[in-house]
Amino acid sequence: MSETFNEFFDEIKGKDKRSTFLTVLCILTFIGSTLAIFQQGYIYYKPETQYANSSNMNKTKTDNKFVNKMAAAMEEFKDLGKIQNNAMFGMLTAIITLTGGILMFKQNKKGFYLYIAGCFLSILIPFLIYPDNFIIKLGLAFNLFICIVFCIMYAFCLKEMK
């Protein structure tokens, strides 16, 4: 047993040592993508929870334009089919980015391109499902920022990958 355990760590320490920076990025990707898979899976199987959360906002009418804009955007979350489609594609893009992270952890450069594809799809697909939704646009702006930051940081590690 201890020989197998030592062989495993010797393989990790192998000739092509992975930097701590790349390791930390990959671990953050594992955590984020795995959480996204579970979150989107929950939303897919219980879309009414999204609807229940959004229906409370519509009862509030004020003079605040921002609040009214948010309430109008919440109306679109009454379509359970759209919620499920968004969740299904959210799981798919999280699986793609997780696969890219695993490949980059193994120092495979193809993982970087797969990760970029997953990020691009995670921004494009919700925009196609909810084209004029203010709340989706806010979420996509945050997602775009995170994707760009991670892609830039992963790009610094490309020289380590084959």
N, C-alpha and C positions, 0 to 999 in steps of 0.2 A: 504494500500500500504506500509506504513512504517513498519507494522508488518511483512509482507512478506520479505521486505528488511532486517530487523533485524534478522529474522529467517535464512535467507540465510547466513549472516555473523556469526551467532551463530553456524551454521552447519560447516562452514569453521574452526572456532576456536575450534570446538569440542574437545572431549577427546584426540584423537590422533593428537596432534598438529604437523603440518608439519614444518620442519626447513626452515629457510630462504634460506639456501644453496640449498635444494631440490627444493624449489619454483623457485629460480632463474634459476637453471638448466632446469627445466621443461618449463619455459617461453622462454628461449633461444632455446629449442627444438621446441616449438610451432612456434616461429618466423622462424627458419631455415627450418623446414619441410614445413611450409606453403609457404615460398618463393620458395622452391624447387618444390613444386607442381605446382605453377603458372609458374615458369620458364620452367619446363619440358613440361607443357601443351602448352605453347606458341611455344616451339620448335617442339612439336608433330604436331600442326596444321599449322605451317609455317616452315617446315624443310628447305625450300629453303633459309631462312635467314642464317642458319648455313653454307650452301653451298656458299652463296654469300660472307660471311665473310672469308671463307677459300680460295676462288678462287683468291683473291688479293695477297695472299702470294706466290702462284705458279709462278707469273710473275717475281719474284726476284731470280736471280742466282748469287751467290757470291762464293768466296773461303772459306767462313766461313762454317765449317762442321756442326756446330750446326744449323745454318739457313737452310742449305740444308736438314738436317735431319727433321727439322720442316716442311719444304715445302713438303717433301716426305710423311710425316705423314698426311698432310692436304689433299693429294690426296684421301685418304680413305673416307673423308667426302663428297665426291661427290655422294655417294650411299645414296639417300634419304630414302630408306627402312631401312637401318641400323640406320640412324639418328632417324627415327620415332620409331624403336624398342627400341633403347637406351632411348629415351624420355619416352616412355610408361612404361618401366621397372623402369625408374627414378621416375616417378610419383608413381608407385606402392610401391617402397621402401620408398619414402617420406611419403606416407600414413601409411605404417607400423610403421615407426619411430614416426610419429605424434600420432598414436594410443598408442604406447608404452609410449610416454611422457604423454598422458592424463591419462593412467592407473597409472603411477608413481605419477602423481599429486594427484590422488585419493588414493595414498599410497598402491597400489596393486603391489605386487612383480612380478606378471606375466608380467607387463609392461616392467620391466627390461630385461627379456628374449626376449620379442617381439622387444624391441629396439635393442638388440644385433643381432637378426635375420635380422632386417632391415638394420643395418650397414653392416653385412656380405654380404647380397645380393647386397647392393649398391656398393660394391667393386667387387664382383664376376661377376655380369651380364655384366657390360661394358667391363670387361676383356675378357669375352666369345664372345661378339659381335665384339670387335676390339682387337684380341689377340696380335698382334705385333705392335700396334700403340704407338709411342713414346709420343705423346701428351696425350693420354688416360692414359698411365702409370704415367706421371707427375701428372695429376689430381687425379688419384687413390692414389698416394703416399700422397698427401695432405689430401684427404678424409680419408685414413687409419689413419693418424695422429689425425685428429679431432675425428674420431670414438673411437680410443683408449683412448684419453684424456677424452672424455665424459663418456665412459663406466667405466673408473677408478673412475671418480668423482661420477657417479651414484652408483657404488659399495660401496662407503663410506656411502651412504644413505640407503643401503639395510636393516639395522636394524630398520629403521623407517617404513618399508613397511611390509604388511601382506601377 
